[in-house]
Amino acid sequence: MSPRNRRANNRELAGTHLQVIKSTLGKEYFYYIHPDGSRDALKHPNGQHCNRAEAKEIAAILNQKLYQSGNIAEAILNKAQGEVFKESDINQLIQEFTQLYLAKKTYSNRSLQEIQYKLKNYQDKWGNTAVKQLNTQHIVKLLNPLSDHAYIKHRSLLMRLFAFAIHQGYINHNPVTQTLSRTEPKRKRKQHNIQGYQAIYNIAPDWLQRAMNIALYSVQRRGDLTRLHQDQVNLKENTLTILQQKTRNYDNPVYIEIVMNQKLRQAVIDCLDSDINCPYLIHYRPKRTSAAQRAAKLHRFCVTDNYLTKQFAYYRNQSNAYQHIPVAIRPTFHSLRGFGAWLYEQQGYDKAYIQLLTGHASEKMLDHYLSGHEANKPVRVEATLM
């Protein structure tokens, strides 16, 4: 068998049984290849990878089967005698994955937080387990109890994590590839209608009524609404300026200046005229709050995303607006975005205009939001066969 080609700077490693893998940041990681094809990362006892000179020296010792007490070479050779060589564990893998992979991606803050939350879950569950000891059965035990949506999200992230582990040289196969894939179930959640919206609005507190109106007429996402600041309002020019959070890391983030209609303008003015001193348009005065809750908020009187969702759901259920629909599929606060887009369409605005307003990347996604607000109508056809 002819020897494999090496890059010019790695030709000096020919015959040393060393493999070098370079990270996306240019850092080199060295591995010793055993006669049986298995390999070991060359690291110091503290987990730090050896540099090129150290790797060549260790490989020379290993190749000559020399023992020197306390060094890395002895640790690798003693594997055959039952001694354990400390290799990369899941904690280290996730740390490297975060620094070398995630740092290069352009995720939104919310997406990145969700990924970090999942990675923390893996650390809590498997943190000290060696990467190569984690197999498909471990993955399956984590995935099986999850809902279809969570299963898909976790499986996708785990697939990337262990593909990165292969890149780093810790394993030579991905245990996630042998797990079954699932498909996202078709959306079952029902959409708002005018009667339902009005019933909820009638019993909602003032701050929630203002939030509902701004959501309906601006058709912006919940996260953008809770972060609306007074500085984004220009009453003289009658505009509301929004840089959509979800698109901040896109090559072309959605940055829009909405010319307000009378109803949206009035909802904004009602927020500005509130007797609560808060720079954020959507706000309320909580009856009680903890130090942890205050620390998690942009301002002591502002509304968090989760609180807005939960309070809307509470008053939706109290209003009996959608009592005939099971709770799990009743329309949510987020559904107001699609309801507002549908109302714009009913008033004759074209899809191009609505798509600019909502910031959707495609007309297909916009159609997804526009559907479901009224019963399907039959298509009129004529049977004219003579």
BAVOLUM-915556 format. One record per residue (C-alpha): residue in one letter; z, x, y. Coordinates in nm, 2 decimals. Layout:
<atoms>
> aa:w:u:v
> a:Z:X:Y
...
</atoms>
This chain:
<atoms>
> aa:w:u:v
> m:0.00:0.00:0.00
> s:-0.09:0.15:0.34
> p:0.19:0.18:0.59
> r:0.20:-0.09:0.85
> n:0.10:0.00:1.20
> r:0.37:0.07:1.45
> r:0.37:0.07:1.83
> a:0.35:0.42:1.97
> n:0.71:0.43:2.08
> n:0.83:0.32:1.73
> r:0.62:0.56:1.53
> e:0.92:0.80:1.52
> l:1.10:0.53:1.30
> a:0.84:0.56:1.02
> g:1.02:0.63:0.69
> t:1.37:0.57:0.83
> h:1.40:0.21:0.69
> l:1.48:0.09:1.04
> q:1.35:-0.23:1.19
> v:1.36:-0.28:1.57
> i:1.34:-0.62:1.74
> k:1.30:-0.64:2.11
> s:1.45:-0.94:2.30
> t:1.26:-1.12:2.58
> l:1.47:-0.91:2.83
> g:1.36:-0.59:2.67
> k:1.68:-0.50:2.48
> e:1.64:-0.34:2.14
> y:1.83:-0.44:1.83
> f:1.81:-0.22:1.52
> y:1.84:-0.32:1.15
> y:1.86:-0.12:0.84
> i:1.63:-0.24:0.56
> h:1.77:-0.21:0.20
> p:1.56:-0.14:-0.10
> d:1.59:-0.50:-0.21
> g:1.45:-0.62:0.12
> s:1.78:-0.74:0.27
> r:1.88:-0.60:0.61
> d:2.19:-0.53:0.82
> a:2.23:-0.52:1.19
> l:2.35:-0.18:1.31
> k:2.66:-0.26:1.52
> h:2.98:-0.09:1.62
> p:3.31:-0.25:1.49
> n:3.35:-0.43:1.82
> g:3.01:-0.61:1.76
> q:2.81:-0.41:2.01
> h:2.46:-0.32:1.89
> c:2.38:0.05:1.84
> n:2.12:0.22:2.06
> r:1.81:0.39:1.93
> a:1.97:0.74:1.89
> e:2.27:0.60:1.71
> a:2.04:0.38:1.48
> k:1.83:0.69:1.38
> e:2.15:0.89:1.30
> i:2.30:0.61:1.09
> a:1.97:0.56:0.91
> a:1.95:0.93:0.82
> i:2.30:0.91:0.68
> l:2.23:0.60:0.48
> n:1.91:0.74:0.35
> q:2.09:1.05:0.22
> k:2.37:0.83:0.09
> l:2.63:1.03:0.27
> y:2.98:0.89:0.33
> q:3.18:0.96:0.65
> s:3.50:0.78:0.68
> g:3.52:0.51:0.94
> n:3.16:0.50:1.05
> i:2.90:0.22:1.04
> a:2.71:0.38:0.76
> e:3.00:0.36:0.52
> a:3.06:0.00:0.61
> i:2.70:-0.09:0.51
> l:2.71:0.12:0.19
> n:3.04:-0.02:0.08
> k:2.89:-0.37:0.07
> a:2.78:-0.29:-0.29
> q:3.15:-0.23:-0.37
> g:3.26:-0.57:-0.23
> e:3.36:-0.47:0.12
> v:3.25:-0.71:0.39
> f:3.04:-0.58:0.68
> k:3.11:-0.78:0.99
> e:2.78:-0.94:1.09
> s:2.69:-1.18:1.37
> d:2.88:-1.51:1.35
> i:2.78:-1.84:1.51
> n:2.99:-1.77:1.82
> q:2.79:-1.45:1.89
> l:2.46:-1.62:1.81
> i:2.52:-1.90:2.06
> q:2.63:-1.65:2.32
> e:2.30:-1.46:2.28
> f:2.10:-1.79:2.26
> t:2.25:-1.90:2.59
> q:2.18:-1.57:2.76
> l:1.85:-1.48:2.62
> y:1.69:-1.82:2.56
> l:1.84:-2.10:2.76
> a:1.86:-1.88:3.08
> k:1.48:-1.86:3.07
> k:1.43:-2.24:3.05
> t:1.40:-2.48:3.34
> y:1.62:-2.76:3.22
> s:1.77:-3.01:3.46
> n:2.15:-2.98:3.52
> r:2.21:-3.29:3.31
> s:2.00:-3.17:3.02
> l:2.16:-2.82:3.03
> q:2.51:-2.98:3.02
> e:2.41:-3.19:2.72
> i:2.28:-2.88:2.54
> q:2.60:-2.68:2.62
> y:2.81:-2.97:2.50
> k:2.63:-2.96:2.16
> l:2.65:-2.58:2.13
> k:3.03:-2.61:2.20
> n:3.05:-2.86:1.91
> y:2.88:-2.61:1.68
> q:3.12:-2.34:1.79
> d:3.42:-2.56:1.72
> k:3.28:-2.64:1.38
> w:3.13:-2.31:1.26
> g:3.22:-2.05:1.52
> n:3.35:-1.78:1.29
> t:3.11:-1.84:1.01
> a:2.85:-1.57:0.96
> v:2.50:-1.68:1.06
> k:2.35:-1.60:0.72
> q:2.62:-1.80:0.54
> l:2.53:-2.12:0.71
> n:2.29:-2.32:0.49
> t:2.11:-2.65:0.49
> q:2.41:-2.83:0.34
> h:2.62:-2.74:0.64
> i:2.35:-2.88:0.87
> v:2.31:-3.20:0.67
> k:2.69:-3.27:0.68
> l:2.67:-3.25:1.06
> l:2.35:-3.46:1.10
> n:2.39:-3.74:0.84
> p:2.67:-3.94:1.02
> l:2.48:-3.94:1.35
> s:2.28:-4.23:1.49
> d:1.90:-4.18:1.49
> h:1.89:-4.08:1.86
> a:2.17:-3.82:1.82
> y:2.03:-3.70:1.49
> i:1.70:-3.62:1.65
> k:1.85:-3.44:1.95
> h:2.09:-3.23:1.74
> r:1.82:-3.14:1.48
> s:1.58:-3.03:1.76
> l:1.84:-2.80:1.92
> l:1.95:-2.66:1.58
> m:1.59:-2.59:1.49
> r:1.56:-2.38:1.81
> l:1.89:-2.21:1.76
> f:1.81:-2.09:1.41
> a:1.46:-1.99:1.50
> f:1.62:-1.77:1.76
> a:1.85:-1.63:1.49
> i:1.54:-1.53:1.29
> h:1.40:-1.36:1.60
> q:1.73:-1.17:1.64
> g:1.71:-1.06:1.28
> y:2.03:-1.23:1.15
> i:1.84:-1.45:0.89
> n:1.50:-1.46:0.75
> h:1.46:-1.84:0.71
> n:1.55:-2.15:0.91
> p:1.80:-2.38:0.72
> v:1.71:-2.67:0.95
> t:1.35:-2.69:0.83
> q:1.46:-2.84:0.50
> t:1.64:-3.13:0.66
> l:1.46:-3.46:0.69
> s:1.32:-3.56:1.03
> r:1.38:-3.90:1.18
> t:1.19:-4.11:1.43
> e:1.34:-4.28:1.73
> p:1.37:-4.65:1.66
> k:1.17:-4.88:1.89
> r:1.36:-4.98:2.20
> k:1.55:-5.31:2.15
> r:1.73:-5.34:2.48
> k:1.63:-5.65:2.68
> q:1.52:-5.64:3.04
> h:1.66:-5.80:3.35
> n:1.53:-6.12:3.50
> i:1.58:-6.27:3.85
> q:1.84:-6.53:3.73
> g:2.05:-6.27:3.55
> y:2.04:-6.02:3.84
> q:2.16:-6.29:4.08
> a:2.44:-6.40:3.85
> i:2.58:-6.05:3.83
> y:2.53:-5.99:4.20
> n:2.73:-6.31:4.29
> i:3.05:-6.19:4.12
> a:3.02:-5.81:4.18
> p:3.24:-5.63:4.44
> d:3.08:-5.53:4.77
> w:3.03:-5.17:4.67
> l:2.85:-5.26:4.35
> q:2.63:-5.52:4.53
> r:2.52:-5.25:4.77
> a:2.45:-5.01:4.47
> m:2.25:-5.29:4.30
> n:2.03:-5.36:4.60
> i:1.96:-4.99:4.67
> a:1.87:-4.95:4.30
> l:1.65:-5.25:4.29
> y:1.45:-5.18:4.61
> s:1.43:-4.80:4.58
> v:1.38:-4.79:4.20
> q:1.55:-4.45:4.18
> r:1.75:-4.31:3.89
> r:2.12:-4.36:3.86
> g:2.19:-3.99:3.92
> d:1.99:-3.99:4.24
> l:2.16:-4.30:4.37
> t:2.52:-4.18:4.32
> r:2.43:-3.86:4.51
> l:2.26:-4.03:4.80
> h:2.41:-3.87:5.12
> q:2.41:-4.00:5.47
> d:2.20:-3.70:5.57
> q:1.91:-3.84:5.36
> v:1.89:-4.15:5.58
> n:1.69:-4.16:5.90
> l:1.72:-4.50:6.06
> k:1.51:-4.41:6.36
> e:1.22:-4.32:6.13
> n:1.33:-4.59:5.88
> t:1.32:-4.35:5.59
> l:1.52:-4.25:5.29
> t:1.45:-3.90:5.15
> i:1.51:-3.81:4.79
> l:1.45:-3.50:4.58
> q:1.48:-3.64:4.23
> q:1.74:-3.45:4.03
> k:1.56:-3.48:3.70
> t:1.26:-3.30:3.84
> r:1.44:-3.02:4.04
> n:1.33:-2.75:3.79
> y:0.98:-2.88:3.74
> d:0.69:-2.67:3.87
> n:0.62:-2.97:4.11
> p:0.95:-3.15:4.17
> v:0.93:-3.51:4.29
> y:1.03:-3.51:4.66
> i:0.97:-3.84:4.83
> e:1.03:-4.00:5.16
> i:1.07:-4.38:5.12
> v:0.98:-4.60:5.41
> m:1.24:-4.87:5.37
> n:1.16:-5.24:5.36
> q:1.40:-5.47:5.53
> k:1.61:-5.54:5.22
> l:1.65:-5.17:5.14
> r:1.72:-5.09:5.50
> q:1.99:-5.35:5.52
> a:2.16:-5.23:5.19
> v:2.16:-4.88:5.34
> i:2.31:-5.00:5.67
> d:2.58:-5.19:5.48
> c:2.68:-4.87:5.31
> l:2.69:-4.68:5.65
> d:2.90:-4.96:5.81
> s:3.16:-4.95:5.53
> d:3.52:-4.90:5.65
> i:3.56:-4.62:5.38
> n:3.51:-4.27:5.52
> c:3.27:-4.12:5.27
> p:2.95:-3.92:5.32
> y:2.79:-4.07:5.01
> l:2.62:-4.41:5.05
> i:2.75:-4.56:4.72
> h:3.13:-4.54:4.74
> y:3.45:-4.73:4.68
> r:3.83:-4.69:4.72
> p:3.99:-4.65:4.38
> k:4.33:-4.81:4.32
> r:4.45:-4.50:4.14
> t:4.30:-4.16:4.05
> s:4.41:-3.85:3.87
> a:4.37:-3.48:3.97
> a:4.12:-3.44:3.69
> q:3.91:-3.73:3.81
> r:3.92:-3.60:4.17
> a:3.80:-3.26:4.05
> a:3.51:-3.42:3.87
> k:3.38:-3.61:4.17
> l:3.17:-3.49:4.47
> h:3.41:-3.68:4.70
> r:3.73:-3.87:4.64
> f:3.56:-4.21:4.73
> c:3.22:-4.15:4.57
> v:3.11:-4.31:4.25
> t:3.03:-4.12:3.93
> d:2.74:-4.20:3.71
> n:2.95:-4.32:3.42
> y:3.18:-4.54:3.64
> l:2.87:-4.71:3.79
> t:2.73:-4.78:3.45
> k:3.06:-4.92:3.31
> q:3.14:-5.13:3.61
> f:2.80:-5.29:3.61
> a:2.83:-5.36:3.24
> y:3.18:-5.52:3.30
> y:3.05:-5.76:3.57
> r:2.73:-5.83:3.37
> n:2.94:-5.95:3.08
> q:3.18:-6.14:3.31
> s:2.89:-6.33:3.47
> n:2.77:-6.46:3.13
> a:2.42:-6.38:3.27
> y:2.29:-6.26:2.93
> q:2.55:-6.42:2.70
> h:2.28:-6.52:2.45
> i:2.19:-6.15:2.40
> p:2.40:-5.92:2.18
> v:2.61:-5.68:2.40
> a:2.45:-5.37:2.25
> i:2.10:-5.46:2.39
> r:2.19:-5.64:2.71
> p:2.02:-5.48:3.02
> t:2.21:-5.20:3.19
> f:2.23:-5.06:3.54
> h:1.95:-4.82:3.45
> s:1.74:-5.12:3.36
> l:1.74:-5.22:3.73
> r:1.49:-4.94:3.78
> g:1.24:-5.10:3.56
> f:1.32:-5.45:3.70
> g:1.25:-5.33:4.05
> a:0.92:-5.17:3.95
> w:0.82:-5.49:3.78
> l:0.90:-5.69:4.10
> y:0.69:-5.45:4.30
> e:0.40:-5.51:4.06
> q:0.45:-5.89:4.08
> q:0.42:-5.87:4.46
> g:0.08:-5.70:4.43
> y:0.16:-5.33:4.46
> d:-0.07:-5.12:4.24
> k:0.05:-4.89:3.97
> a:-0.04:-4.57:4.16
> y:0.20:-4.68:4.44
> i:0.48:-4.77:4.20
> q:0.44:-4.45:4.01
> l:0.48:-4.25:4.32
> l:0.79:-4.44:4.41
> t:0.95:-4.41:4.07
> g:0.85:-4.05:4.02
> h:0.72:-4.11:3.67
> a:0.50:-3.83:3.53
> s:0.26:-4.06:3.36
> e:0.13:-4.42:3.38
> k:0.22:-4.47:3.01
> m:0.59:-4.41:3.10
> l:0.56:-4.65:3.40
> d:0.41:-4.92:3.17
> h:0.71:-4.87:2.94
> y:0.94:-4.96:3.24
> l:0.72:-5.25:3.35
> s:0.72:-5.43:3.01
> g:0.97:-5.68:2.88
> h:1.07:-5.87:3.19
> e:0.89:-6.19:3.10
> a:0.77:-6.36:2.78
> n:0.43:-6.26:2.65
> k:0.16:-6.49:2.77
> p:-0.14:-6.59:2.55
> v:-0.48:-6.44:2.63
> r:-0.72:-6.73:2.71
> v:-1.03:-6.72:2.49
> e:-1.31:-6.97:2.43
> a:-1.45:-7.06:2.09
> t:-1.82:-7.12:2.19
> l:-2.00:-7.07:1.86
> m:-2.28:-7.33:1.84
</atoms>
